[in-house]
């Protein structure tokens, strides 16, 4: 089954967080969020996870991204950490109510 892409994102944004930079790049079908380190990614996720409406919206966001045909990839310069949306598929995260997301542990 081919999913039609209903939304296209073109972006090249730099976000300064203290002494660190987070890069957000969109090529149309995917958005890559690149953080300089796993520790900063964990810190950001911990902060975002503490905001109840955001935490509750993660499952809805993953389903919405899939419906519009987009993928969000969270990565460091050396490795992919998580995929959310169209290309995300993890039975483990599905158990936690996030059906269209995948952690990249290796």
N, C-alpha and C positions, 0 to 999 in steps of 0.2 A: 504494500500500500504506500503510495506517495503522498506526503503531506504538502499541501500547497502553502507557500509562505505568504502570509497576509501582511506581514510587517517586515520592513527592511531597516536595519540600523547601520548608519555610517557614522563613525565617531573616532576622534583622536583627542583624548582629554587626559591631562595630568592633574592629580589631586595631591596637594601637599598635606601631609599629616606629621606635624612636628618636623623632624629632620628627614623623614622618609617621603617617598613619592609612590603613589599608586597610579598606574596607567590603565586607562579604559580605551579599548580600541574595538570598533565595530566594522566588519567587512561586508555587512549586508545580512548574512544568514546567522552569524554568530557574533557575540560580544565577549571579548577577552578582558578580564579584570586581572591585572598582574600586580601582585604585591611583592615587595623586596625580600620577604622572609616568611617562613611558616609561623614564626612567633607573632608577627604583625597580623597575619591572616587570622590566627587564633584570637588575638586581642580584639580585632574588629568583629569577628563572629560572636565572641562572648558579649561584647557591647550590644550588637544588634539583637542577639538572642535575649537580652534582658529587657528589651522593649516589647511588651506583650502584644500590641497589634501587629508588629513586624513578625514576631515569632509565630503568631497564629496565621499570618498570611503567607508563610513560606510554601505550604502545600498548594495554596491557591495560585501563587506565583508560578510554581513549577508546571501546574496544569495550564495556566494561561500562556506561558511561553510555548508549550507544546502545541496548543490550539492555533497560535499565530505563526508557528513554524520557526521559532528562534531558539538558539542555544546560548547559554551563558557559561563561560569557562572561567573558573577561578584558578590562578596558577601563580607560581613563583618563577623567576627566570630559569630555574633548572627543572621544574616538574609541574605537572598538572595535578591539582588538588581535588577539584570537584567540577562536575558537569551538571547543569540544571536546565531542564527544558527538553527540546526535541530529541537530543542525542543522549539524554540521561535515562538510565534504566537499571535500577538496583533493587533486587528483592528485599535486601536488608532495610534500605531506607523506606521502601514501600510498607514494611511492617510498622514503621514509625509515622506513617501517614503522609510521606512525601513520595508520591508515585513516579515522578519524572526527574530523579536526581541520582547521581552516582558519585561515590567517593573513590578516588584513585589512590589506593594505599601502597601500590608498588612503584 
